[in-house]
Amino acid sequence: MTALQFFKGGMEEKQIIATIKKVMPAVVSIVITKHLEDLEKEIPRELLPFLPGGPKGPKLKIPPELVDKNGMVQIGGGSGFIVEADGLILTNKHVISDPKAEYTILTDDGRKFPGKVLSRDPINDVAIIKIEAFEMPVVELGDATKLDLGQSVIAIGNALGLFKNTVSLGIVSGLSRSISAQADPMSPPQEMRGLIQTDAAINPGNSGGPLVDMNGFAIGINAAIVFGAQNIGFAIPINAAHRDFNDLKKYGRILRPMLGVRYLTIDENLKDKMKLPVSYGALIMSETPHDHGVLSKGPAEKAGIKEKDIILECNDQKIDREHPIQDVLENLAVGDKVNLLILRGIKKFNVQIALAERK
């Protein structure tokens, strides 16, 4: 049974087509290019002896047709969507994460614009790009907090960076999902929380495209897939982008608050492994030997927080796997004060910390 056959009982095919036609003109392709010389410099030194010419003169063997007249090579692609008529575009942070790359925006009507990165959200996988344009078609932003399980959604994007105007139909399969994701094999894993799970097909090139409801409102930004699994995709709730836009207009950048600590959320396994006195809370420590659990000159250090302290509560919310510190900070702003219940050894005490801006 196809998706369209399934929906004929409760939804007209004409409505699906009308929604796609409404949204598609505002969906863009993002072409990522880089200078050939920069690509050569990024080759790991251990690989140089194996490249043509050896370590003294390695050259990338890139077919000439892939290098333009300016010496630029296309290294990837993604999707985005216009949300304001003057050319403001939403996409994923991981799509435009390389500060040395150039980003070209291809619109649905065939036009090409250089893209200027305005801001990258330091926590959520959201970024904002600007093109110099006017009277552009837009995708209106919806409200992801009103989503229901089983609700019909459409994912639109530039699948695999190759196939323009790719559309897939599905439902909301889950809400408030959490996954650990990597933008690429060389990047550290990042925990992504509060995600929308959908069975609408999302491919790597779909990243940054809109997930819309049947009225054409964007309720998410296509972000991730689970390799090796079928019909499991994830989108960033659009409400994160609402907040980013407000910050950009008010401050000229995206502001996110931080405590200034690195931590491990404690559960029964971590308690047993590290012989901790509690099975909940956030243990202040770094996951790598090169970092510190308490950031130098950060809010936590100024408040006297120390390595191996355990944050039991944040603003009276018990900290555990289901309620991590990140979720508490999500609804707070830079400058807000938080009350922490700390366990140090066998002693409990309270401390108040003013949140600083996360860079």
C-alpha positions in Angstrom: 0.0 0.0 0.0 1.4 3.4 -1.0 1.3 6.5 1.2 -1.2 8.1 -1.1 -3.5 5.1 -1.0 -3.3 5.1 2.8 -4.4 8.8 2.9 -7.3 8.6 0.5 -9.6 7.5 3.3 -9.0 10.7 5.4 -7.1 13.1 3.2 -7.5 14.1 -0.4 -4.6 13.7 -2.8 -5.3 17.2 -4.0 -4.6 18.7 -0.6 -1.2 17.0 -0.5 -0.3 18.3 -4.0 -1.5 21.8 -3.1 0.6 21.9 0.0 3.7 20.8 -1.9 3.1 23.5 -4.6 2.7 26.1 -1.9 6.0 25.2 -0.1 8.3 24.1 -3.0 9.1 27.6 -4.4 10.7 28.6 -1.1 12.9 25.5 -0.7 16.5 26.1 -1.8 19.6 24.0 -2.6 22.8 24.9 -0.8 26.0 24.1 -2.8 29.2 23.8 -0.7 32.4 24.7 -2.5 36.0 25.0 -1.5 39.3 26.1 -3.0 41.4 23.2 -4.3 44.4 24.5 -2.4 42.5 24.5 0.9 41.4 20.9 0.3 45.1 19.9 -0.3 46.1 21.5 3.0 43.4 19.5 4.9 44.8 16.1 3.8 46.0 14.3 7.0 49.8 14.2 6.9 49.8 10.4 7.4 48.2 10.1 3.9 50.7 12.3 2.0 53.1 9.5 1.1 50.3 7.6 -0.6 49.2 10.4 -2.8 50.5 10.9 -6.4 53.9 12.7 -6.2 54.7 11.5 -2.6 55.2 13.7 0.4 57.2 16.3 -1.5 54.6 17.0 -4.1 51.2 15.4 -3.6 48.3 16.5 -5.8 44.7 15.8 -5.6 43.5 14.0 -8.6 40.2 15.8 -9.1 38.7 15.6 -12.5 39.1 19.0 -14.3 35.3 19.2 -15.0 34.7 19.3 -11.2 36.9 22.4 -10.8 35.4 25.7 -11.9 37.3 28.6 -13.5 38.0 30.1 -10.0 39.6 26.9 -8.7 36.6 25.9 -6.6 35.5 22.3 -6.0 32.0 21.3 -5.0 32.4 19.2 -1.8 28.8 18.8 -0.7 25.2 20.0 -0.7 22.2 20.4 1.4 18.9 22.1 1.7 17.3 25.2 3.2 14.1 27.2 3.0 13.3 30.9 2.8 11.4 32.3 5.8 11.5 36.0 5.1 10.9 37.7 1.7 14.2 39.6 1.9 16.2 36.4 1.6 16.5 35.0 5.2 17.1 31.2 5.0 16.9 28.5 7.6 19.1 25.4 7.4 21.1 23.0 9.6 24.3 24.1 11.3 26.1 21.0 10.2 25.3 21.8 6.5 27.2 25.1 6.7 29.7 24.3 9.5 32.9 24.8 7.5 34.1 28.5 8.0 36.5 28.1 5.0 33.9 26.9 2.6 31.7 29.1 0.3 27.9 28.5 0.1 25.9 29.1 -3.0 22.1 29.2 -2.9 20.1 27.9 -5.8 16.5 28.9 -5.8 13.6 26.9 -7.2 13.2 29.2 -10.1 16.9 28.6 -11.2 18.5 31.7 -9.8 21.9 31.6 -8.0 23.0 33.7 -5.0 26.1 33.8 -2.8 25.0 32.9 0.7 26.2 34.8 3.8 26.2 32.9 7.1 24.6 35.2 9.7 24.6 32.9 12.7 25.0 29.3 13.9 23.2 28.1 17.0 25.8 26.9 19.4 23.4 24.2 20.9 20.8 23.3 18.3 21.5 22.2 14.8 20.1 25.4 13.3 21.8 28.1 11.2 20.6 31.2 9.4 21.9 32.4 6.0 21.1 35.6 4.1 20.9 36.2 0.3 20.6 39.6 -1.3 17.1 39.3 -2.7 13.6 40.6 -2.2 10.0 39.6 -2.7 11.0 35.9 -2.3 8.5 33.2 -1.6 8.5 32.0 2.0 7.6 29.0 4.1 5.5 30.2 7.1 6.7 28.9 10.5 4.3 26.8 12.6 4.3 25.6 16.2 5.9 22.2 16.9 4.5 22.1 20.4 1.0 21.4 19.0 2.1 18.3 17.0 0.3 15.0 17.6 1.5 11.5 17.1 0.3 10.1 13.8 -0.1 13.6 12.3 0.7 13.8 8.6 3.9 15.6 7.5 5.9 16.2 4.4 9.7 16.4 4.1 11.0 18.5 1.2 14.7 18.9 0.2 17.6 18.3 -2.1 18.1 14.6 -1.5 21.8 13.5 -1.5 22.6 17.0 -2.9 21.7 15.6 -6.3 18.0 15.4 -6.8 16.2 18.7 -6.6 12.7 19.0 -5.2 12.5 15.7 -3.5 9.3 15.1 -1.5 8.4 12.4 0.9 5.1 11.8 2.8 4.8 10.4 6.3 3.6 10.8 9.8 5.0 12.0 13.2 6.3 8.8 14.7 7.6 10.2 17.9 8.1 13.4 19.9 10.8 14.7 22.2 13.3 12.1 21.0 17.0 12.2 21.9 19.9 10.9 19.8 23.7 11.2 19.7 24.7 12.4 16.2 27.8 13.2 14.3 27.9 15.6 11.3 30.8 13.5 9.9 33.2 10.8 11.2 35.8 13.3 12.3 33.4 15.3 14.4 32.7 14.6 18.1 29.2 13.2 18.9 26.6 15.8 19.9 23.5 15.0 21.9 20.4 16.3 20.1 17.2 16.4 22.3 13.5 17.2 21.8 13.5 16.0 18.2 10.5 15.1 16.0 10.7 11.5 14.7 9.1 10.9 11.4 8.9 8.0 8.9 8.9 10.5 6.0 12.1 9.6 4.1 15.0 11.9 5.0 18.3 11.6 3.1 21.7 13.3 3.7 20.9 16.0 1.1 17.5 16.7 2.7 19.3 18.2 5.7 18.2 21.7 6.3 14.9 21.3 4.3 11.5 21.9 5.9 9.3 19.3 7.5 5.8 20.8 7.0 2.2 20.0 8.1 -0.6 19.6 5.7 -1.3 23.3 5.7 2.2 24.1 4.6 3.6 25.4 7.9 7.1 24.4 8.8 7.1 22.5 12.0 10.6 21.2 11.8 14.0 21.3 10.0 15.1 17.9 8.6 18.3 17.0 10.5 19.3 13.4 10.9 18.7 9.8 9.9 19.6 6.5 11.6 22.0 4.6 9.3 21.0 1.0 8.9 17.4 1.6 9.9 14.4 2.2 7.6 11.8 4.9 8.0 13.4 6.7 10.9 14.3 10.3 10.5 14.5 13.3 12.8 13.8 17.0 12.6 14.7 20.0 14.8 11.4 21.5 16.2 10.8 24.8 14.5 10.4 26.6 17.8 14.2 26.6 18.2 14.4 28.6 15.0 11.7 31.1 16.3 14.0 31.8 19.3 17.1 32.1 17.1 15.3 34.7 14.8 14.3 36.8 17.9 17.9 36.8 19.1 19.3 37.7 15.7 16.9 40.7 15.3 17.5 41.9 18.9 21.2 41.2 19.4 22.6 40.6 15.9 23.6 37.0 16.9 22.1 33.9 18.6 22.5 33.9 22.4 22.5 30.7 24.4 23.1 30.5 28.1 25.7 28.3 29.8 26.7 27.2 33.3 30.3 26.7 32.4 30.6 23.0 33.2 31.1 19.7 31.4 29.3 16.8 33.0 28.1 13.3 32.8 24.5 12.6 33.6 24.4 9.9 36.3 22.3 6.7 36.1 22.5 3.3 37.8 25.3 2.1 35.4 27.5 5.2 36.0 26.9 5.0 39.7 28.1 1.4 39.9 31.0 2.0 37.5 32.4 5.1 39.3 31.1 4.1 42.8 29.1 7.3 43.2 26.9 8.0 46.2 23.7 8.7 44.1 22.1 7.3 41.0 21.0 10.7 39.6 22.4 14.2 39.0 25.2 15.6 36.8 28.8 14.7 37.7 31.1 17.6 36.9 33.9 16.2 34.8 35.2 16.1 31.3 34.8 13.0 29.0 38.4 13.6 27.7 41.7 14.0 29.7 42.5 17.2 27.8 39.6 19.2 29.1 38.3 20.3 32.5 34.9 19.8 34.0 34.7 23.4 35.2 35.4 26.0 32.4 38.0 28.6 33.3 36.5 32.0 34.2 33.0 30.6 33.6 30.0 31.2 35.8 30.4 27.9 37.7 34.0 28.5 38.5 33.2 32.0 39.8 30.5 30.4 42.0 33.0 27.9 43.5 31.9 24.8 41.7 34.6 22.2 41.6 35.5 19.1 39.6 33.6 16.0 40.8 30.9 18.0 42.4 27.4 16.5 41.6 24.5 18.8 40.6 21.5 17.1 42.1 18.9 19.8 41.2 18.6 22.8 39.0 15.8 25.3 39.8 14.2 22.6 42.0 14.2 20.1 39.0 15.8 16.8 39.8 18.5 16.1 37.2 18.5 12.7 35.6 18.5 11.1 32.2 14.9 12.2 31.5 15.6 15.8 32.8 19.2 16.8 32.0 20.6 20.2 32.7 20.3 21.1 29.0 16.5 20.9 29.1 16.4 23.2 32.1 18.6 25.8 30.4 16.6 25.6 27.2 13.9 27.9 28.6 16.3 30.4 30.2 18.3 33.3 28.9 21.7 34.8 29.3 21.8 36.6 32.6 19.1 34.6 34.3 20.0 33.1 37.7 19.7 29.4 38.5 19.6 27.7 41.9 21.7 24.5 42.1 21.7 21.9 44.8 25.2 20.5 44.9 26.6 17.3 46.5 30.3 17.5 47.4 31.5 14.4 49.2 28.8 13.9 51.8 27.8 17.5 52.1 24.9 19.2 50.3 24.6 22.9 49.7 22.9 25.4 47.5 24.5 27.9 45.1 23.1 30.6 42.8 24.7 31.1 39.4 24.1 33.8 36.8 24.2 32.2 33.3 26.7 33.5 30.8 26.7 33.5 27.0 27.8 30.3 25.3 30.3 31.1 22.5 
